[in-house]
């Protein structure tokens, strides 16, 4: 396989390299692309040094089979035809094509078969918060149809990129030198407000209905991935943790689902690790600090929703850079190769 990574110097691009190596992904030739700023950077992969090339229009992808793209929606939209012109499959990590009817939106544990319908040679990776949520929802959907979902997300700094994690650390250092924990304005760049010692209940821009674009992604993408009339109401919050996103989820099913049934469903589901106090685990429930750098969706705090006879509540954690981005894309590619 001839593989390209677009956005190789970013947090997700670097994770692509790690995951492709860890999973022994079949690669004959590897080409790394980046911006003018990244051009010339060198990375080691399987004992060989690779130099980042500047992404340009033309025939750079003529011999590429699969291109993993994580360079932002504007880059994806601008270079899509260049990437796919000669037959390469573009697995895109941006929002550029997610709601395009001719582009499958895929989470392999949920709807891998959708990847077979790929008329534009583009497959979209969903939003990170959507990915981890639908993996968990899919397990319950096998018992009873899910009618409604309410979700509050607790999204780490990593969701805003590698530099955002650096900035959060710098904010904490700076805040600890002030009596009132206030951060100097010159180190608030990746977030709308100070994130250290704070929570920001806004991710992305507000839409006309007062939900943010991030929150609407969870509604629209979940429907497309699950091929369902499921309703999703989300509140997305940026929290001052470094890596891995957490979500508090309440669902209403068509028929009652017991806590025991839910536990069994989660235990059997692909890509899920059950982590609650009813079972002997290292942790009594999932926490992002301890689960950063892992591949699964961790589920815990499973309980009946006290407001609804058909309701369940649970808590999930997953690494946003791995399962929420790079790993999901590599799993899509593995499905394509196997099928």
Secondary structure, 3 states (H helix, E strand, C coil): CEEEEECCCCHHHHHHHHHHHHCCCCCCEEEEEECCCCCCCEEEECCEEEECEECCCCCCCCCCCEEEECCCHHHHHHHHHHHHCCCCEEEECCCCCCCCCCCEEECHHHHHHHHHCCCCCEEEECCHHHHHHHHHHHHHHCCCCEEEEEEEEEECHHHHCHHHHHHHHHHHHHHCCCCCCCCCHHHCCCCCCCCCCCEECCCCCECCCCCEHHHHHHHHHHHHHHCCCCEEEEEEEEECCCCCEEEEEEEEECCCCCHHHHHHHHHHCCCEEECCCCCCCCCCCCCHHHHCCCCCEEEEEEEECCCCCCEEEEEEEECCCHHHHHHHHHHHHHHHHHC
